Amino acid sequence: MKALKGRIKNLIFKFNLSSTLTSEKHPFTLDYENGSYRQRELVKIIKDSVIHFALTPDEIKKWKESDDFGEMERKAWDRISKAHKYSKGDYGELLLFLMLSVFFPTNKFVTKVRLRSSKKDQIKGFDCAHFTVEQGQTYLWLGEAKFHNSFSNAIAGAIESIEEHCEIDYLNDEISILSSNIEINEEFPHYEALNDLLNGGVSLDKIKIKIPVLLTYDSALLKKYDSIEDAEFLLNMEKDF
């Protein structure tokens, strides 16, 4: 995963925009190479990340120890939805996993694709289950990923999902499922804090939750430029965001 993180940092460019955007908004785009947007490199990274996204740490360790990398890759891809490519959200969820792991960073504690009941089903509930410990406080990161042609449609879809998933009964069910599927082992530095939060009978009112939302959309500006260092490009992208 270390090598992948390095490749991602060299591919995905984070904008440092004006103070008109709050610190909660983080605009990103891809770099260019030889005048072309590097979307093919993004596809390669997504393919190379499936193992880390779809398998648990113990599963990866087991297949590494047995030197059975072919079976490890087969099992990971077997967990990716078999739904129509325009209907499944796995790759958006995988990109959300990468963004959280590289740019924030958080730790995944449940592999959501492992819990799907059918290969044609979408992931139920939130699209990720990560966590951080910040100044002694444990935060759950329960996120959403939306891939759309237009930014407004992506926002509308995200808001609809968040409203549904934050209903008290829905959220209690989500916490119940996550608490019984913690994958990090007891040797992990923050295992006890996470386990106490999820399995210690803590009131939902006292659980701190962050909801990262990854919105991806098509921007006409990307085809008009060939470098992220172009001052005009940066100015127009800021206006776009």
BELTARA-V353154 format. One record per helix or strand. SS is the DSSP state (A for helix, B for strand). FROM is the first residue (numbers start at 1). TO is the last residue. If there is no record, write none. Layout:
BEGIN
SS&FROM&TO + SS&FROM&TO
END
This chain:
BEGIN
A&2&11 + B&12&14 + B&28&30 + B&32&33 + B&36&37 + A&39&54 + A&57&65 + A&69&78 + A&90&103 + B&107&108 + A&112&115 + B&130&134 + B&137&141 + B&144&147 + A&151&165 + A&168&179 + A&191&199 + A&204&206 + B&208&210 + B&213&216 + A&220&224 + A&231&240
END
